[in-house]
Amino acid sequence: MIKLTTENTQRAIERCKQLRPKVRFVADRTFSVISANNDNSYTVRFDVRGNEKFGECECKASEKAMICYHIIAAATVNIYRQSLKRQTA
């Protein structure tokens, strides 16, 4: 898993805004992201340890410890889902 920080996510955020991939909820903190470039689907998972947030994707960029736009797309949905959970709790 790759630690998510403001510094290492900026480039992927811009790419995600451009490509706007589709995200599907799979399970708690697990998402399927359909590539904006083809029909490939990548599983993205998140974890929180203390105050640190981590993410992983099955794509080649993530294998090289890079933050990909798939992680950012799924993170956007994850943040929204987590905020809804807090509101109903």
C-alpha angles and dihedrals in degrees: 000000000000122000110241116224135164089250099052097043102053098089093046091049091057091047091048091052089053098046102033099200122199118255127201125191113236106168138326106321091350123108140172115225121195112215116248090218100052142347095283116130123208129196113228123193132188135201135181120210113183104313094333123101124211134188139183135190134187094232126108094253092056090048086062090052092255124137108243130200089249089066091048093049092050091043090057091055092041092053090050093049092047091050090052090051091052091050093053095043 
